[in-house]
Amino acid sequence: MGGETLIRMIRRRNAELPVIIMTGYSEYIPQEVPGRLIVLRKPYSLSALVHHVRALLPRQETTADR
């Protein structure tokens, strides 16, 4: 099963679920995959992964934000 097929199966259950695809193929860009999607190309740093995960997660208010 390819990444696009998996994304389509997941999105049938939850269309709003954000997805990060990690690939070693520099030219890989999913075609016609709706929703929030990030393509992270290998090799990637831990800080890049953390940055993208944080960008996709809903922001939670903390006591410092008040």
C-alpha positions in Angstrom: 0.0 0.0 0.0 1.3 3.4 -0.9 1.2 6.6 1.1 -1.6 8.2 -0.9 -3.8 5.1 -0.6 -3.3 5.1 3.2 -4.1 8.8 3.4 -7.3 8.3 1.5 -8.3 5.4 3.8 -7.6 7.5 6.9 -9.4 10.5 5.5 -12.6 8.5 4.8 -12.8 7.9 8.6 -11.6 11.4 9.6 -11.4 14.0 6.9 -9.8 16.6 9.2 -6.9 14.5 10.4 -3.6 16.2 9.6 -0.9 14.0 8.0 2.9 14.1 7.7 4.4 12.0 5.0 8.1 11.1 5.4 9.7 10.1 2.1 13.2 9.6 0.6 11.9 10.4 -2.8 12.6 14.1 -3.5 10.2 14.4 -6.3 7.3 12.7 -4.4 4.3 15.0 -4.1 0.9 13.5 -3.3 -1.7 14.3 -6.0 -5.2 15.4 -5.1 -5.0 14.6 -1.4 -7.4 16.9 0.5 -6.8 18.3 3.9 -3.8 19.4 5.9 -0.7 17.6 4.6 3.0 18.1 5.0 5.7 16.2 3.0 8.9 15.9 5.0 11.8 14.7 2.9 14.5 12.4 4.3 16.9 13.0 5.8 15.3 15.4 8.2 16.3 16.7 11.5 14.4 16.1 14.8 13.8 19.9 15.0 12.2 19.9 11.6 9.9 17.0 12.6 9.0 18.8 15.9 8.3 22.0 14.0 5.9 20.3 11.6 4.1 18.3 14.2 3.5 21.5 16.3 2.3 23.3 13.2 -0.4 20.7 12.6 -1.5 20.2 16.2 -4.2 22.5 17.6 -2.8 25.2 19.8 -3.6 24.7 23.5 -3.9 27.8 25.7 -1.6 27.8 28.7 -1.6 29.9 31.8 1.2 32.0 30.3 -1.1 32.9 27.4 -3.7 34.4 29.7 
